[in-house]
Amino acid sequence: MPVNLSIKNAPDDVVARLKDRATRNHRSLQGELMAIIEEAVTLPPKRPLTLEEYRARIQALGLNAVDESAAIIRADRDARGQR
């Protein structure tokens, strides 16, 4: 049997962000809250990522921060030297 739930004293800013999220997802506030609750109870519990998992995620994004940042710093230093 369905149960009615209520949230008391929700801060205005949180409610505004939830309404914005509901609008972006083409849902009512009630529908958005139900989607959030369903997702929370169906996802597996979170555990910390391993170093290998972090590396795999970064590689999947195509990021190479060390090389990119070094190139940016080198270019900035070279530009300063030419002034």
Gaussian input, Z-matrix of N, CA and C with variables (Angstrom, degrees):
# hf/3-21g

backbone

0 1
 N
 C     1     B1
 C     2     B2     1     A1
 N     3     B3     2     A2     1     D1
 C     4     B4     3     A3     2     D2
 C     5     B5     4     A4     3     D3
 N     6     B6     5     A5     4     D4
 C     7     B7     6     A6     5     D5
 C     8     B8     7     A7     6     D6
 N     9     B9     8     A8     7     D7
 C    10    B10     9     A9     8     D8
 C    11    B11    10    A10     9     D9
 N    12    B12    11    A11    10    D10
 C    13    B13    12    A12    11    D11
 C    14    B14    13    A13    12    D12
 N    15    B15    14    A14    13    D13
 C    16    B16    15    A15    14    D14
 C    17    B17    16    A16    15    D15
 N    18    B18    17    A17    16    D16
 C    19    B19    18    A18    17    D17
 C    20    B20    19    A19    18    D18
 N    21    B21    20    A20    19    D19
 C    22    B22    21    A21    20    D20
 C    23    B23    22    A22    21    D21
 N    24    B24    23    A23    22    D22
 C    25    B25    24    A24    23    D23
 C    26    B26    25    A25    24    D24
 N    27    B27    26    A26    25    D25
 C    28    B28    27    A27    26    D26
 C    29    B29    28    A28    27    D27
 N    30    B30    29    A29    28    D28
 C    31    B31    30    A30    29    D29
 C    32    B32    31    A31    30    D30
 N    33    B33    32    A32    31    D31
 C    34    B34    33    A33    32    D32
 C    35    B35    34    A34    33    D33
 N    36    B36    35    A35    34    D34
 C    37    B37    36    A36    35    D35
 C    38    B38    37    A37    36    D36
 N    39    B39    38    A38    37    D37
 C    40    B40    39    A39    38    D38
 C    41    B41    40    A40    39    D39
 N    42    B42    41    A41    40    D40
 C    43    B43    42    A42    41    D41
 C    44    B44    43    A43    42    D42
 N    45    B45    44    A44    43    D43
 C    46    B46    45    A45    44    D44
 C    47    B47    46    A46    45    D45
 N    48    B48    47    A47    46    D46
 C    49    B49    48    A48    47    D47
 C    50    B50    49    A49    48    D48
 N    51    B51    50    A50    49    D49
 C    52    B52    51    A51    50    D50
 C    53    B53    52    A52    51    D51
 N    54    B54    53    A53    52    D52
 C    55    B55    54    A54    53    D53
 C    56    B56    55    A55    54    D54
 N    57    B57    56    A56    55    D55
 C    58    B58    57    A57    56    D56
 C    59    B59    58    A58    57    D57
 N    60    B60    59    A59    58    D58
 C    61    B61    60    A60    59    D59
 C    62    B62    61    A61    60    D60
 N    63    B63    62    A62    61    D61
 C    64    B64    63    A63    62    D62
 C    65    B65    64    A64    63    D63
 N    66    B66    65    A65    64    D64
 C    67    B67    66    A66    65    D65
 C    68    B68    67    A67    66    D66
 N    69    B69    68    A68    67    D67
 C    70    B70    69    A69    68    D68
 C    71    B71    70    A70    69    D69
 N    72    B72    71    A71    70    D70
 C    73    B73    72    A72    71    D71
 C    74    B74    73    A73    72    D72
 N    75    B75    74    A74    73    D73
 C    76    B76    75    A75    74    D74
 C    77    B77    76    A76    75    D75
 N    78    B78    77    A77    76    D76
 C    79    B79    78    A78    77    D77
 C    80    B80    79    A79    78    D78
 N    81    B81    80    A80    79    D79
 C    82    B82    81    A81    80    D80
 C    83    B83    82    A82    81    D81
 N    84    B84    83    A83    82    D82
 C    85    B85    84    A84    83    D83
 C    86    B86    85    A85    84    D84
 N    87    B87    86    A86    85    D85
 C    88    B88    87    A87    86    D86
 C    89    B89    88    A88    87    D87
 N    90    B90    89    A89    88    D88
 C    91    B91    90    A90    89    D89
 C    92    B92    91    A91    90    D90
 N    93    B93    92    A92    91    D91
 C    94    B94    93    A93    92    D92
 C    95    B95    94    A94    93    D93
 N    96    B96    95    A95    94    D94
 C    97    B97    96    A96    95    D95
 C    98    B98    97    A97    96    D96
 N    99    B99    98    A98    97    D97
 C   100   B100    99    A99    98    D98
 C   101   B101   100   A100    99    D99
 N   102   B102   101   A101   100   D100
 C   103   B103   102   A102   101   D101
 C   104   B104   103   A103   102   D102
 N   105   B105   104   A104   103   D103
 C   106   B106   105   A105   104   D104
 C   107   B107   106   A106   105   D105
 N   108   B108   107   A107   106   D106
 C   109   B109   108   A108   107   D107
 C   110   B110   109   A109   108   D108
 N   111   B111   110   A110   109   D109
 C   112   B112   111   A111   110   D110
 C   113   B113   112   A112   111   D111
 N   114   B114   113   A113   112   D112
 C   115   B115   114   A114   113   D113
 C   116   B116   115   A115   114   D114
 N   117   B117   116   A116   115   D115
 C   118   B118   117   A117   116   D116
 C   119   B119   118   A118   117   D117
 N   120   B120   119   A119   118   D118
 C   121   B121   120   A120   119   D119
 C   122   B122   121   A121   120   D120
 N   123   B123   122   A122   121   D121
 C   124   B124   123   A123   122   D122
 C   125   B125   124   A124   123   D123
 N   126   B126   125   A125   124   D124
 C   127   B127   126   A126   125   D125
 C   128   B128   127   A127   126   D126
 N   129   B129   128   A128   127   D127
 C   130   B130   129   A129   128   D128
 C   131   B131   130   A130   129   D129
 N   132   B132   131   A131   130   D130
 C   133   B133   132   A132   131   D131
 C   134   B134   133   A133   132   D132
 N   135   B135   134   A134   133   D133
 C   136   B136   135   A135   134   D134
 C   137   B137   136   A136   135   D135
 N   138   B138   137   A137   136   D136
 C   139   B139   138   A138   137   D137
 C   140   B140   139   A139   138   D138
 N   141   B141   140   A140   139   D139
 C   142   B142   141   A141   140   D140
 C   143   B143   142   A142   141   D141
 N   144   B144   143   A143   142   D142
 C   145   B145   144   A144   143   D143
 C   146   B146   145   A145   144   D144
 N   147   B147   146   A146   145   D145
 C   148   B148   147   A147   146   D146
 C   149   B149   148   A148   147   D147
 N   150   B150   149   A149   148   D148
 C   151   B151   150   A150   149   D149
 C   152   B152   151   A151   150   D150
 N   153   B153   152   A152   151   D151
 C   154   B154   153   A153   152   D152
 C   155   B155   154   A154   153   D153
 N   156   B156   155   A155   154   D154
 C   157   B157   156   A156   155   D155
 C   158   B158   157   A157   156   D156
 N   159   B159   158   A158   157   D157
 C   160   B160   159   A159   158   D158
 C   161   B161   160   A160   159   D159
 N   162   B162   161   A161   160   D160
 C   163   B163   162   A162   161   D161
 C   164   B164   163   A163   162   D162
 N   165   B165   164   A164   163   D163
 C   166   B166   165   A165   164   D164
 C   167   B167   166   A166   165   D165
 N   168   B168   167   A167   166   D166
 C   169   B169   168   A168   167   D167
 C   170   B170   169   A169   168   D168
 N   171   B171   170   A170   169   D169
 C   172   B172   171   A171   170   D170
 C   173   B173   172   A172   171   D171
 N   174   B174   173   A173   172   D172
 C   175   B175   174   A174   173   D173
 C   176   B176   175   A175   174   D174
 N   177   B177   176   A176   175   D175
 C   178   B178   177   A177   176   D176
 C   179   B179   178   A178   177   D177
 N   180   B180   179   A179   178   D178
 C   181   B181   180   A180   179   D179
 C   182   B182   181   A181   180   D180
 N   183   B183   182   A182   181   D181
 C   184   B184   183   A183   182   D182
 C   185   B185   184   A184   183   D183
 N   186   B186   185   A185   184   D184
 C   187   B187   186   A186   185   D185
 C   188   B188   187   A187   186   D186
 N   189   B189   188   A188   187   D187
 C   190   B190   189   A189   188   D188
 C   191   B191   190   A190   189   D189
 N   192   B192   191   A191   190   D190
 C   193   B193   192   A192   191   D191
 C   194   B194   193   A193   192   D192
 N   195   B195   194   A194   193   D193
 C   196   B196   195   A195   194   D194
 C   197   B197   196   A196   195   D195
 N   198   B198   197   A197   196   D196
 C   199   B199   198   A198   197   D197
 C   200   B200   199   A199   198   D198
 N   201   B201   200   A200   199   D199
 C   202   B202   201   A201   200   D200
 C   203   B203   202   A202   201   D201
 N   204   B204   203   A203   202   D202
 C   205   B205   204   A204   203   D203
 C   206   B206   205   A205   204   D204
 N   207   B207   206   A206   205   D205
 C   208   B208   207   A207   206   D206
 C   209   B209   208   A208   207   D207
 N   210   B210   209   A209   208   D208
 C   211   B211   210   A210   209   D209
 C   212   B212   211   A211   210   D210
 N   213   B213   212   A212   211   D211
 C   214   B214   213   A213   212   D212
 C   215   B215   214   A214   213   D213
 N   216   B216   215   A215   214   D214
 C   217   B217   216   A216   215   D215
 C   218   B218   217   A217   216   D216
 N   219   B219   218   A218   217   D217
 C   220   B220   219   A219   218   D218
 C   221   B221   220   A220   219   D219
 N   222   B222   221   A221   220   D220
 C   223   B223   222   A222   221   D221
 C   224   B224   223   A223   222   D222
 N   225   B225   224   A224   223   D223
 C   226   B226   225   A225   224   D224
 C   227   B227   226   A226   225   D225
 N   228   B228   227   A227   226   D226
 C   229   B229   228   A228   227   D227
 C   230   B230   229   A229   228   D228
 N   231   B231   230   A230   229   D229
 C   232   B232   231   A231   230   D230
 C   233   B233   232   A232   231   D231
 N   234   B234   233   A233   232   D232
 C   235   B235   234   A234   233   D233
 C   236   B236   235   A235   234   D234
 N   237   B237   236   A236   235   D235
 C   238   B238   237   A237   236   D236
 C   239   B239   238   A238   237   D237
 N   240   B240   239   A239   238   D238
 C   241   B241   240   A240   239   D239
 C   242   B242   241   A241   240   D240
 N   243   B243   242   A242   241   D241
 C   244   B244   243   A243   242   D242
 C   245   B245   244   A244   243   D243
 N   246   B246   245   A245   244   D244
 C   247   B247   246   A246   245   D245
 C   248   B248   247   A247   246   D246

   B1=1.4435
   B2=1.5348
   B3=1.3333
   B4=1.4676
   B5=1.5174
   B6=1.3157
   B7=1.4616
   B8=1.5172
   B9=1.3189
   B10=1.4559
   B11=1.5166
   B12=1.3228
   B13=1.4542
   B14=1.5242
   B15=1.3225
   B16=1.4701
   B17=1.5238
   B18=1.3152
   B19=1.4643
   B20=1.5160
   B21=1.3009
   B22=1.4585
   B23=1.5165
   B24=1.3134
   B25=1.4687
   B26=1.5296
   B27=1.3145
   B28=1.4697
   B29=1.5256
   B30=1.3274
   B31=1.4708
   B32=1.5362
   B33=1.3220
   B34=1.4628
   B35=1.5234
   B36=1.3290
   B37=1.4627
   B38=1.5243
   B39=1.3168
   B40=1.4739
   B41=1.5210
   B42=1.3172
   B43=1.4654
   B44=1.5281
   B45=1.3228
   B46=1.4676
   B47=1.5221
   B48=1.3407
   B49=1.4669
   B50=1.5170
   B51=1.3338
   B52=1.4632
   B53=1.5327
   B54=1.3291
   B55=1.4632
   B56=1.5238
   B57=1.3321
   B58=1.4635
   B59=1.5280
   B60=1.3173
   B61=1.4701
   B62=1.5248
   B63=1.3343
   B64=1.4612
   B65=1.5219
   B66=1.3226
   B67=1.4618
   B68=1.5227
   B69=1.3418
   B70=1.4740
   B71=1.5236
   B72=1.3314
   B73=1.4681
   B74=1.5271
   B75=1.3419
   B76=1.4652
   B77=1.5302
   B78=1.3314
   B79=1.4670
   B80=1.5205
   B81=1.3149
   B82=1.4604
   B83=1.5292
   B84=1.3221
   B85=1.4594
   B86=1.5326
   B87=1.3131
   B88=1.4776
   B89=1.5271
   B90=1.3319
   B91=1.4557
   B92=1.5219
   B93=1.3462
   B94=1.4616
   B95=1.5239
   B96=1.3176
   B97=1.4692
   B98=1.5288
   B99=1.3329
   B100=1.4705
   B101=1.5252
   B102=1.3359
   B103=1.4629
   B104=1.5286
   B105=1.3296
   B106=1.4667
   B107=1.5213
   B108=1.3131
   B109=1.4707
   B110=1.5312
   B111=1.3247
   B112=1.4734
   B113=1.5251
   B114=1.3221
   B115=1.4613
   B116=1.5300
   B117=1.3204
   B118=1.4671
   B119=1.5235
   B120=1.3069
   B121=1.4667
   B122=1.5213
   B123=1.3422
   B124=1.4593
   B125=1.5232
   B126=1.3217
   B127=1.4621
   B128=1.5208
   B129=1.3138
   B130=1.4649
   B131=1.5341
   B132=1.3286
   B133=1.4581
   B134=1.5262
   B135=1.3244
   B136=1.4633
   B137=1.5190
   B138=1.3096
   B139=1.4559
   B140=1.5147
   B141=1.3029
   B142=1.4647
   B143=1.5272
   B144=1.3472
   B145=1.4568
   B146=1.5247
   B147=1.3066
   B148=1.4584
   B149=1.5326
   B150=1.3084
   B151=1.4575
   B152=1.5271
   B153=1.3174
   B154=1.4555
   B155=1.5351
   B156=1.3279
   B157=1.4637
   B158=1.5310
   B159=1.3457
   B160=1.4616
   B161=1.5246
   B162=1.3172
   B163=1.4731
   B164=1.5278
   B165=1.3353
   B166=1.4601
   B167=1.5254
   B168=1.3216
   B169=1.4665
   B170=1.5201
   B171=1.3159
   B172=1.4662
   B173=1.5228
   B174=1.3308
   B175=1.4628
   B176=1.5220
   B177=1.3300
   B178=1.4643
   B179=1.5262
   B180=1.3355
   B181=1.4616
   B182=1.5225
   B183=1.3160
   B184=1.4517
   B185=1.5166
   B186=1.3233
   B187=1.4590
   B188=1.5192
   B189=1.2899
   B190=1.4540
   B191=1.5170
   B192=1.3295
   B193=1.4576
   B194=1.5234
   B195=1.3149
   B196=1.4591
   B197=1.5209
   B198=1.3223
   B199=1.4542
   B200=1.5228
   B201=1.3365
   B202=1.4627
   B203=1.5242
   B204=1.3208
   B205=1.4626
   B206=1.5279
   B207=1.3127
   B208=1.4651
   B209=1.5184
   B210=1.3240
   B211=1.4614
   B212=1.5251
   B213=1.3157
   B214=1.4678
   B215=1.5228
   B216=1.3162
   B217=1.4719
   B218=1.5276
   B219=1.3315
   B220=1.4580
   B221=1.5271
   B222=1.3326
   B223=1.4661
   B224=1.5250
   B225=1.3358
   B226=1.4683
   B227=1.5276
   B228=1.3089
   B229=1.4746
   B230=1.5257
   B231=1.3379
   B232=1.4637
   B233=1.5229
   B234=1.3386
   B235=1.4608
   B236=1.5208
   B237=1.3196
   B238=1.4729
   B239=1.5281
   B240=1.3072
   B241=1.4659
   B242=1.5179
   B243=1.3348
   B244=1.4719
   B245=1.5229
   B246=1.3137
   B247=1.4776
   B248=1.4824
   A1=108.47
   A2=117.91
   A3=120.50
   A4=112.09
   A5=114.94
   A6=122.14
   A7=108.26
   A8=117.29
   A9=121.55
   A10=109.08
   A11=116.61
   A12=122.45
   A13=108.24
   A14=115.78
   A15=118.56
   A16=108.85
   A17=114.46
   A18=120.90
   A19=106.44
   A20=116.52
   A21=121.38
   A22=110.73
   A23=115.13
   A24=122.91
   A25=113.12
   A26=116.65
   A27=120.14
   A28=108.64
   A29=117.77
   A30=120.27
   A31=111.36
   A32=115.82
   A33=121.54
   A34=112.46
   A35=117.57
   A36=119.56
   A37=111.67
   A38=116.92
   A39=120.63
   A40=109.59
   A41=116.67
   A42=120.84
   A43=109.86
   A44=116.90
   A45=120.40
   A46=110.81
   A47=116.86
   A48=119.87
   A49=111.30
   A50=117.28
   A51=120.41
   A52=110.53
   A53=116.42
   A54=119.74
   A55=110.42
   A56=117.14
   A57=120.64
   A58=110.74
   A59=115.29
   A60=119.79
   A61=110.66
   A62=116.76
   A63=121.02
   A64=110.64
   A65=116.44
   A66=120.84
   A67=110.79
   A68=116.64
   A69=120.13
   A70=111.73
   A71=116.39
   A72=121.35
   A73=112.59
   A74=116.57
   A75=122.09
   A76=111.38
   A77=115.14
   A78=120.66
   A79=109.43
   A80=114.81
   A81=119.86
   A82=107.17
   A83=116.83
   A84=119.76
   A85=109.61
   A86=116.72
   A87=121.39
   A88=110.62
   A89=117.32
   A90=121.02
   A91=111.93
   A92=116.65
   A93=119.92
   A94=110.96
   A95=116.88
   A96=119.82
   A97=111.19
   A98=116.88
   A99=120.05
   A100=110.04
   A101=118.31
   A102=121.43
   A103=110.60
   A104=116.88
   A105=120.98
   A106=110.52
   A107=116.83
   A108=120.77
   A109=110.49
   A110=117.21
   A111=120.27
   A112=111.12
   A113=116.57
   A114=120.04
   A115=110.86
   A116=115.89
   A117=119.99
   A118=112.39
   A119=117.10
   A120=118.82
   A121=113.49
   A122=118.14
   A123=118.79
   A124=113.04
   A125=117.76
   A126=119.65
   A127=110.47
   A128=117.53
   A129=118.77
   A130=109.29
   A131=117.06
   A132=119.24
   A133=110.78
   A134=115.62
   A135=119.54
   A136=110.20
   A137=114.15
   A138=120.59
   A139=106.30
   A140=117.74
   A141=119.23
   A142=110.61
   A143=115.79
   A144=120.10
   A145=109.96
   A146=115.29
   A147=119.78
   A148=107.92
   A149=116.50
   A150=121.35
   A151=110.72
   A152=116.62
   A153=121.00
   A154=110.74
   A155=116.83
   A156=119.96
   A157=111.04
   A158=117.24
   A159=120.61
   A160=110.31
   A161=116.58
   A162=120.61
   A163=111.17
   A164=116.17
   A165=120.49
   A166=110.71
   A167=117.60
   A168=120.77
   A169=111.24
   A170=116.50
   A171=120.64
   A172=110.01
   A173=117.11
   A174=120.57
   A175=110.86
   A176=117.04
   A177=120.76
   A178=111.17
   A179=116.95
   A180=121.03
   A181=112.23
   A182=116.01
   A183=120.34
   A184=113.25
   A185=116.66
   A186=120.67
   A187=110.51
   A188=115.14
   A189=121.15
   A190=106.30
   A191=115.76
   A192=122.76
   A193=113.39
   A194=118.52
   A195=120.50
   A196=110.20
   A197=118.09
   A198=121.48
   A199=111.42
   A200=116.60
   A201=119.83
   A202=111.07
   A203=117.41
   A204=119.51
   A205=110.55
   A206=117.66
   A207=120.22
   A208=110.28
   A209=117.77
   A210=121.27
   A211=110.87
   A212=117.01
   A213=121.01
   A214=110.14
   A215=117.17
   A216=121.53
   A217=110.22
   A218=116.95
   A219=121.19
   A220=110.84
   A221=117.01
   A222=121.62
   A223=110.71
   A224=116.81
   A225=120.33
   A226=110.09
   A227=116.76
   A228=120.34
   A229=110.91
   A230=116.39
   A231=120.02
   A232=110.96
   A233=116.61
   A234=120.25
   A235=111.18
   A236=117.00
   A237=120.74
   A238=110.80
   A239=116.72
   A240=121.36
   A241=112.73
   A242=115.96
   A243=119.52
   A244=111.96
   A245=118.25
   A246=120.47
   A247=112.26
   D1=131.99
   D2=179.42
   D3=-62.02
   D4=148.11
   D5=179.66
   D6=-121.05
   D7=139.52
   D8=175.06
   D9=-86.46
   D10=131.91
   D11=177.17
   D12=-115.07
   D13=151.88
   D14=174.93
   D15=-140.55
   D16=151.24
   D17=177.03
   D18=-117.56
   D19=120.66
   D20=-177.83
   D21=-97.11
   D22=146.77
   D23=174.17
   D24=58.32
   D25=39.42
   D26=176.32
   D27=-69.92
   D28=129.67
   D29=179.96
   D30=-61.27
   D31=143.47
   D32=-177.63
   D33=-56.33
   D34=-41.57
   D35=-178.26
   D36=-65.78
   D37=-35.90
   D38=178.28
   D39=-67.56
   D40=-42.81
   D41=179.22
   D42=-63.02
   D43=-42.06
   D44=179.44
   D45=-61.93
   D46=-42.57
   D47=179.30
   D48=-67.00
   D49=-36.53
   D50=177.27
   D51=-65.88
   D52=-40.53
   D53=178.33
   D54=-64.07
   D55=-41.38
   D56=177.30
   D57=-61.57
   D58=-43.95
   D59=179.58
   D60=-63.05
   D61=-41.63
   D62=178.63
   D63=-61.58
   D64=-42.41
   D65=179.07
   D66=-62.77
   D67=-45.05
   D68=179.01
   D69=-60.37
   D70=-33.11
   D71=-178.14
   D72=-94.36
   D73=8.30
   D74=178.90
   D75=56.17
   D76=45.39
   D77=178.85
   D78=-129.07
   D79=161.95
   D80=169.64
   D81=-76.67
   D82=166.92
   D83=176.73
   D84=-59.43
   D85=-42.74
   D86=177.66
   D87=-59.36
   D88=-45.33
   D89=179.82
   D90=-64.37
   D91=-39.34
   D92=178.88
   D93=-65.48
   D94=-43.99
   D95=178.44
   D96=-61.97
   D97=-40.20
   D98=178.25
   D99=-64.36
   D100=-41.05
   D101=178.52
   D102=-62.48
   D103=-42.20
   D104=178.92
   D105=-63.40
   D106=-44.54
   D107=-179.93
   D108=-64.58
   D109=-44.45
   D110=179.60
   D111=-61.92
   D112=-41.97
   D113=178.65
   D114=-63.62
   D115=-41.16
   D116=-178.13
   D117=-63.62
   D118=-34.17
   D119=-177.07
   D120=-93.30
   D121=-8.23
   D122=-179.96
   D123=-104.95
   D124=-21.58
   D125=178.47
   D126=-72.30
   D127=146.50
   D128=175.87
   D129=-64.94
   D130=152.56
   D131=179.50
   D132=-58.60
   D133=142.25
   D134=-179.49
   D135=-74.83
   D136=143.14
   D137=173.85
   D138=-133.15
   D139=157.42
   D140=178.76
   D141=-62.34
   D142=142.48
   D143=177.20
   D144=-74.73
   D145=146.78
   D146=174.63
   D147=-80.31
   D148=164.87
   D149=177.89
   D150=-58.87
   D151=-39.64
   D152=179.37
   D153=-64.17
   D154=-38.83
   D155=178.57
   D156=-66.54
   D157=-39.81
   D158=175.61
   D159=-60.72
   D160=-46.68
   D161=179.40
   D162=-59.03
   D163=-44.36
   D164=-179.25
   D165=-62.77
   D166=-40.63
   D167=178.99
   D168=-66.09
   D169=-42.19
   D170=179.72
   D171=-65.28
   D172=-43.96
   D173=178.75
   D174=-63.36
   D175=-37.56
   D176=179.28
   D177=-64.41
   D178=-29.71
   D179=178.13
   D180=-80.52
   D181=-11.46
   D182=-179.73
   D183=75.11
   D184=23.47
   D185=-179.98
   D186=-86.76
   D187=141.87
   D188=175.63
   D189=-139.63
   D190=66.08
   D191=-169.42
   D192=-57.78
   D193=-39.47
   D194=-176.52
   D195=-63.00
   D196=-51.41
   D197=-179.50
   D198=-65.47
   D199=-41.83
   D200=-178.47
   D201=-65.41
   D202=-45.58
   D203=-178.20
   D204=-66.59
   D205=-38.12
   D206=178.25
   D207=-62.87
   D208=-40.56
   D209=179.44
   D210=-66.01
   D211=-39.87
   D212=179.00
   D213=-63.94
   D214=-46.29
   D215=179.73
   D216=-63.08
   D217=-43.83
   D218=179.96
   D219=-61.63
   D220=-43.63
   D221=179.30
   D222=-64.37
   D223=-38.60
   D224=179.21
   D225=-66.82
   D226=-43.25
   D227=178.51
   D228=-63.25
   D229=-42.21
   D230=179.10
   D231=-62.96
   D232=-40.26
   D233=-179.95
   D234=-65.62
   D235=-37.77
   D236=178.73
   D237=-66.64
   D238=-35.87
   D239=-178.46
   D240=-69.48
   D241=-21.59
   D242=-177.77
   D243=-87.85
   D244=-7.81
   D245=-177.20
   D246=-77.78

